[in-house]
Amino acid sequence: MKRVITIVLIIVVILIAAVVAIPVFFKQNMLDYARNTLNKQLNAQVEVADLKLSLFRSFPKVSLQLEGVVISGKGTFENDTLVQLRSLRTSTTLKSVLHPSNMAIEEIVVDNARVNLLVAENGEVNWDIEKPKSKTKENNKPDSAEEDDFHLQLDKIEIRNVSMVYDDQMTNMKLTLDDIDFDVSGEMFGASTQLKTKGGINELSLSYDDVNYISKTKLSTTTLLNVNFETMTFTIGENELLINRLPLQLTGNISMPNDSIQFDLGIQTNSSDFENFLALVPPVYESYLKEITTSGSATINGIVKGFYFQDSYPAFNLNASIDKGNFQYAEMPEEIKNIRAKVNIVKPQGDLDLTEIKVDDTHAEIRNNPVDLIIKLTQPVSDPYFDAAFVGKINLTHLKNALPLDSVNMSGIIDANIMAKGRYSAIEKEAYEKIQTDGAVLLNDFVYQSAGLTKEIQVPQGQMNFTPKQINLSKFQMLIGASDFNLSGAVSDYLSYLFSEGTLNGNLQLNSQHANLNELLRLQVSDDKTPEKTDEEVLAFSVPPRINFRLRSNIKTALINRITIRDINGLIVAANEKLTLENLDMDMLQGQLKMNGSYQNTSNNQPIFDFGFDISKIDIPTIYNTLAGIQKMMPMTGNSSGKISSDLGIKGRLNPQLGLIASSINGKGTFSTSNLEIMNSPVFNQLSGILKKEKLRDIKVDDFMAHINIENGNLLLKPFTTKVIGQETTVEGRLNTESLIDMKLDFLVQRDAFGPDIQKVLGVIPGNEKIKILPARVNISGPVGDPQVKPDLSVTTKAVADATKDDVKNSLDKLGKGILKLFEK
């Protein structure tokens, strides 16, 4: 007995060792076979990362699992991945492992796959990767010994977490299926069988010509299929189909007797309640339909009958209708009632371009305000013909009381009566005379408030009249905070803008009694804040793309910062995402300003500008009392009077707060003054050692013009000559980006303007009576608001030496020390 037990244990150990060893010995053989077979049969690049064999998962069968499968295209699709598969598992017999050329597959489990089907603009498809069979193999059947005998004896297919994209670049259509899960069970071989299928698509989306027709719709089904493999006919026995939450029933059959596919299908709703029809709303929007009560009926039915072969598609006739529909939110006082609609989509056997879509008698009401819509669409593929009309009167207060518009607050009345008909090709060719559009939209007491805006927008009245070419604005009034606007003119090419990526053109007149630019620049609530400076608001704005607006302005008064501007007239152009000012005139700071130039924002909110300013006779005291920056940088202007003018062109960048980025500024121009007078200047008071004090109390500067250059934010003042307190003075200097001044003033001082202290110093020098004019240089440097004033005596002593020659040779040291002593007081 003991010996028998020992033998049995030895046999068990050998069997276990064999079960463990077989996958190890034959793994590389199977992996090489898989790679070679796929690459031999497919005109594509196939990579297989790994292959795993197991006798335990499906014992006594062998479980094979391919991992990291990637199929990439060649030629036109060389850089495109057709299939990316994390795992594909199957089971087969041990005999198939030993002889892979005689393999029989019994189940397929696909896990985490991405399929990318692509149709190129030239019509090529990336899934046509099967290598053509040679004529030799077609005409001469190979020996059975040389032919791989590959069998499918499937009874189970599992698909988990699969996504598929169909991108047709020829028709600009894209179909996306995300998160596909499916189970198919039953014998998938023999003459006939019955298959059970269960699963669905979590998100289905369809876009055509960049318009989303289906967005994130959910599909699920449980179906019992009767299959005849000899005729390849699939008959639906039992079926439950859910589109989002709408239950539908599918009946009929599909057969594939040859290269064509035959359809004979019917579809209809299992319930006629309007509430079920609302289940068609994509899940992403379901939150908007919570806590509502509904009544009324809705049905969907249709047929698909015919064949699919090449460019010929089966006929279909789909109908949807709503009758006596009503719905109301639980906490809303108003209901949307008397909802009705009829939708019919029909096509005979043949091309998809034969499809006709009709939306008839679409109607809804809120209180006693009706809305009606009619749409007809034909030839949707080649050249869509549309015929649509909208008539409705919407009281926005009633609408707000019927729908939960939490993010916005609107009131007023919109009265619309518009129609349009024509072909899409006429829009593309800008043949607007072939498009019929007519009607008008009227606004009365319209008010719009939003959390994204700092001020409400009011339109007391406005009228827009539609023609095929343009929208004409008349009596269009707008109030935004303290600003008022009256717009008139035309907006053209709106059809091209809406349907074919065209440019929206506008030629408008803007009249305003007052525009508060401080409010308008802060109209939009900004969420673009950097982590380091969360308290700084972003004022930089962008000009929208695809617009070309010419706006002639007539603004009586405007306010920006603390500056009041009057009589703004000129042309403002918004085009190519750039704002351009042309001959914009205005009165400001008791003078005049003319501007030309451009502004364009960047991705990092650092706008680029290029402006030319023609400033005429701006009042200095007004500048000081208006601009806080001038008070800090140039405090002496507080006790100054006179006018300044400038002809200046500058370019550079602005920060997100629309302040100058100093180091980016470059430009040049002129600067001039008239009737400039400076009283009690701390800077000039430091010259009391040279000039009489009474002359420094009221400093008059003769009118002058100076030339300035700006290089990388550094202002360079070219030398110019004027008279200061009646004394000829040459001025030059620079102001850098850190507001540090470095200026030189060269005076030619008359003898009678010398102060008494310097007169005493000169009095002891022999021959001083010869000195009538004495040069003096003063250097001013340091922060522009509080600079230091230092004399340079080298030119002074030289002039004295030249005038008195040897008489003053022994007194030069005394002169220099005396003048320095005066400046030390």
Secondary structure, DSSP 8 states (H G I E B T S, - for coil): -HHHHHHHHHHHHHHHHHHHHHHHHHHHHHHHHHHHHHHHHBSSEEEEEEEEEESSTTTTSEEEEEEEEEEE--GGGTT-EEEEEEEEEEEE-HHHHH-GGG-EEEEEEEEEEEEEEEE-TTS-BTT--B----HHHHHS---TTTS---EEEEEEEEEEEEEEEEEETTTTEEEEEEEEEEEEES--SSSEEEEEEEEEEEEEEEEETTEEEEEEEEEEEEEEEEEETTTTEEEEEEEEEEETTEEEEEEEEEE-SSSSEEEEEEEEES--BHHHHGGGS-GGGGGGGTTEEEEEEEEEEEEEEEEEBTTBB-EEEEEEEEEEEEEEETT-S--EEEEEEEEEEEE-SB-GGG-EEEEEEEEEEETTEEEEEEEEEE-TTTS-EEEEEEEEEEEHHHHHTTS--TTEEEEEEEEEEEEEEEEHHHHHTT-GGGSEEEEEEEEEEEEEEETTBSS-EEEEEEEEEE-SSEEEEEEEEEEETTEEEEEEEEEE-HHHHHHSS--EEEEEEEEEEEEEHHHHHT-B------TT-TT---------SSEEEEEEEEEEEEEETTEEEEEEEEEEEEETTEEEEEEEEEEETTEEEEEEEEEE--TTS--EEEEEEEEEEEEHHHHHHH-HHHHHH-GGGGGEEEEEEEEEEEEEEB-TTS-B-GGG-EEEEEEEEEEEEEES-HHHHTTTTTB-HHHHHEEEE--EEEEEEEETTEEEEEEEEEEETTEEEEEEEEE-TTSEEEEEEEEEEEGGGB-HHHHHHHHTSTTGGG-SEEEEEEEEEEETTS-EEEEE-HHHHHHHHHHHGGGGGGGHHHHHHHHHHHHT-
